[in-house]
Amino acid sequence: MKKKLLKIFAACAFAAVVFSSCGKKIVKDDYGIYTDLESALKASKKSGKKLLLFFTKLEDGGLNESLVNGVLHADDYGEKIGAEFETCQIDYSRERFSKKSENFDEARNERDMRAAVIYGAESTPAVLILTKQGYVISNVSYLPAKNVKEFSDIIEVDRKNIEAMENLLSEIDQAKGVDKVKKIDELYEGTRANYRYQLRALSDEVIKLDKKNQSGLVGKHLLARASTKAMDCYLRREPEKAVECYLEPLQSKFLSVEEKQRSYFAAAYITGNNSPSVENSEKIIGYLNAAKDLDPNSPLAERCRLLLDRQEKILADQKQTAAKKAAEESGAFDEGDAQ
C-alpha cells in the first residue's frame, strides 16, 4: 500500500542551512545504485544515459521491499538495465530523518526532500524515467514487478514516450531562433504541470532567443519562470519573496491581458498563504481588483469578484478586531497611568 510522503514532510523539518556540509557525501550504495540525485544527474550527462529515479520507503515493506530486493538489488539489474539507464534510489524511511539515528545527515535529508518536492513525489514506491538533463519522460507509479524481467517489461510500455522525447530533444538541439522557441514550447506543453520545474532553463532560453516576441510565447514563459522562481523562494524558506516573482513579469510588454490577470491572481493567492493581517488583506484585494479590471468579462474576473467579496469581509473583521484591541490597550494604559 502506498504511503503519502507528505506525511514525512509534515513530521520532518528541513535543515537550517540548504545543502550544508555534513561530512563526506555518499553517492552510491553497495549495489552501485546512486543515492544522491545531483551525482546521478551528473553521471547521466556524462554517460548520455537516461536516469531511472526511484522513490521508496522500505520500512513499509510490500511493493517497496519487493521492488528494491527483487529488482534494484538483483544480480542481473546492471546487465539488463545499466546499458540504457543510470539509476538513483532515494529512500524516505522515517528512521533516517530522526536526529537520534546514527545515520542522520541533515544535508542529505535536505537534498532528498528537495528532490521529492521538485519531482512531485507524494507516494512510494514510484519511478520516474528522466532524460539525461533531468526532464521527466514518464511516471511509473504502480510497480508490481518482482524481478528485473518484469520491471523491464513495465519500462517497455513507455518506449514510445521515451523515443518521442529523445526525438523532440534532438529537434530542439538542431533548431535555431524562433523555430527552436516553438520546439521548446512543444516540450513544455507536452510535460505535465508538476514536472515543468525542470524546464526552467529552457524557458529562459525562450526569453533570450525571442527578444521581439515573434513567436507570441515569451509572456507564457515569463510566467513559467515566475512559477519556478516562486518555488525556489519556498525551497529557500523565503516565502515572503515569492509574490515578487509574479509581479516582476507585469513590467514586460509581452504579457497578454490574460497573462497579466493570471500573474495578479497568483500574487493574490501567494499573499493569501502568508500570515493573515490587515496589510496582507489589503494587498490581496488590490491584486484581485487589478486582475478583474484588466478584463471584467473574463472567467478569471468572475472568480476574482467572488474572492473579493470574501476577502473584503475578512478585512472588515480584521479592522474591527484591530480597533477593539487598540481601544483595550489604550484603556489599560490610561487606567495604569491614572493610578
ChimeraX attribute file (.defattr): number of C-alpha atoms within 10 A of each C-alpha:
attribute: neighborCount
match mode: 1-to-1
recipient: residues
	/A:1	11
	/A:2	17
	/A:3	14
	/A:4	13
	/A:5	22
	/A:6	14
	/A:7	12
	/A:8	16
	/A:9	14
	/A:10	9
	/A:11	12
	/A:12	15
	/A:13	13
	/A:14	19
	/A:15	16
	/A:16	12
	/A:17	12
	/A:18	16
	/A:19	14
	/A:20	14
	/A:21	12
	/A:22	11
	/A:23	8
	/A:24	6
	/A:25	13
	/A:26	11
	/A:27	15
	/A:28	16
	/A:29	12
	/A:30	7
	/A:31	12
	/A:32	14
	/A:33	18
	/A:34	22
	/A:35	22
	/A:36	20
	/A:37	20
	/A:38	16
	/A:39	15
	/A:40	24
	/A:41	24
	/A:42	14
	/A:43	18
	/A:44	22
	/A:45	16
	/A:46	10
	/A:47	13
	/A:48	15
	/A:49	20
	/A:50	26
	/A:51	29
	/A:52	28
	/A:53	27
	/A:54	24
	/A:55	25
	/A:56	27
	/A:57	25
	/A:58	20
	/A:59	13
	/A:60	16
	/A:61	13
	/A:62	14
	/A:63	23
	/A:64	24
	/A:65	17
	/A:66	18
	/A:67	25
	/A:68	21
	/A:69	14
	/A:70	19
	/A:71	22
	/A:72	23
	/A:73	18
	/A:74	15
	/A:75	12
	/A:76	14
	/A:77	19
	/A:78	20
	/A:79	11
	/A:80	13
	/A:81	19
	/A:82	15
	/A:83	11
	/A:84	15
	/A:85	21
	/A:86	25
	/A:87	26
	/A:88	27
	/A:89	21
	/A:90	20
	/A:91	18
	/A:92	20
	/A:93	15
	/A:94	15
	/A:95	13
	/A:96	17
	/A:97	21
	/A:98	15
	/A:99	12
	/A:100	9
	/A:101	10
	/A:102	9
	/A:103	11
	/A:104	15
	/A:105	19
	/A:106	23
	/A:107	19
	/A:108	22
	/A:109	20
	/A:110	20
	/A:111	18
	/A:112	19
	/A:113	22
	/A:114	16
	/A:115	17
	/A:116	18
	/A:117	16
	/A:118	17
	/A:119	20
	/A:120	13
	/A:121	23
	/A:122	18
	/A:123	18
	/A:124	24
	/A:125	27
	/A:126	21
	/A:127	22
	/A:128	21
	/A:129	23
	/A:130	23
	/A:131	23
	/A:132	22
	/A:133	16
	/A:134	24
	/A:135	21
	/A:136	25
	/A:137	23
	/A:138	21
	/A:139	17
	/A:140	18
	/A:141	15
	/A:142	13
	/A:143	17
	/A:144	15
	/A:145	18
	/A:146	16
	/A:147	19
	/A:148	22
	/A:149	15
	/A:150	15
	/A:151	19
	/A:152	15
	/A:153	12
	/A:154	16
	/A:155	17
	/A:156	12
	/A:157	11
	/A:158	16
	/A:159	13
	/A:160	10
	/A:161	14
	/A:162	19
	/A:163	12
	/A:164	13
	/A:165	20
	/A:166	15
	/A:167	12
	/A:168	15
	/A:169	16
	/A:170	11
	/A:171	15
	/A:172	19
	/A:173	12
	/A:174	10
	/A:175	15
	/A:176	13
	/A:177	13
	/A:178	18
	/A:179	16
	/A:180	19
	/A:181	26
	/A:182	18
	/A:183	19
	/A:184	23
	/A:185	21
	/A:186	13
	/A:187	18
	/A:188	19
	/A:189	11
	/A:190	12
	/A:191	18
	/A:192	12
	/A:193	10
	/A:194	13
	/A:195	18
	/A:196	22
	/A:197	22
	/A:198	17
	/A:199	21
	/A:200	18
	/A:201	11
	/A:202	17
	/A:203	25
	/A:204	15
	/A:205	16
	/A:206	27
	/A:207	20
	/A:208	14
	/A:209	18
	/A:210	18
	/A:211	12
	/A:212	12
	/A:213	18
	/A:214	12
	/A:215	15
	/A:216	15
	/A:217	20
	/A:218	28
	/A:219	21
	/A:220	18
	/A:221	21
	/A:222	24
	/A:223	24
	/A:224	21
	/A:225	24
	/A:226	23
	/A:227	21
	/A:228	19
	/A:229	20
	/A:230	22
	/A:231	19
	/A:232	18
	/A:233	18
	/A:234	14
	/A:235	17
	/A:236	12
	/A:237	15
	/A:238	12
	/A:239	17
	/A:240	15
	/A:241	16
	/A:242	23
	/A:243	22
	/A:244	15
	/A:245	23
	/A:246	26
	/A:247	17
	/A:248	13
	/A:249	20
	/A:250	19
	/A:251	9
	/A:252	12
	/A:253	11
	/A:254	19
	/A:255	22
	/A:256	16
	/A:257	12
	/A:258	14
	/A:259	18
	/A:260	24
	/A:261	26
	/A:262	18
	/A:263	26
	/A:264	23
	/A:265	24
	/A:266	24
	/A:267	22
	/A:268	26
	/A:269	15
	/A:270	19
	/A:271	21
	/A:272	16
	/A:273	11
	/A:274	12
	/A:275	11
	/A:276	13
	/A:277	15
	/A:278	16
	/A:279	11
	/A:280	17
	/A:281	24
	/A:282	15
	/A:283	16
	/A:284	26
	/A:285	21
	/A:286	16
	/A:287	24
	/A:288	28
	/A:289	20
	/A:290	18
	/A:291	27
	/A:292	23
	/A:293	14
	/A:294	14
	/A:295	16
	/A:296	15
	/A:297	10
	/A:298	15
	/A:299	10
	/A:300	18
	/A:301	23
	/A:302	14
	/A:303	13
	/A:304	23
	/A:305	17
	/A:306	12
	/A:307	15
	/A:308	20
	/A:309	11
	/A:310	11
	/A:311	18
	/A:312	15
	/A:313	12
	/A:314	16
	/A:315	20
	/A:316	13
	/A:317	13
	/A:318	17
	/A:319	14
	/A:320	12
	/A:321	12
	/A:322	14
	/A:323	12
	/A:324	12
	/A:325	12
	/A:326	12
	/A:327	12
	/A:328	12
	/A:329	12
	/A:330	12
	/A:331	12
	/A:332	12
	/A:333	11
	/A:334	11
	/A:335	10
	/A:336	9
	/A:337	8
	/A:338	7
	/A:339	5
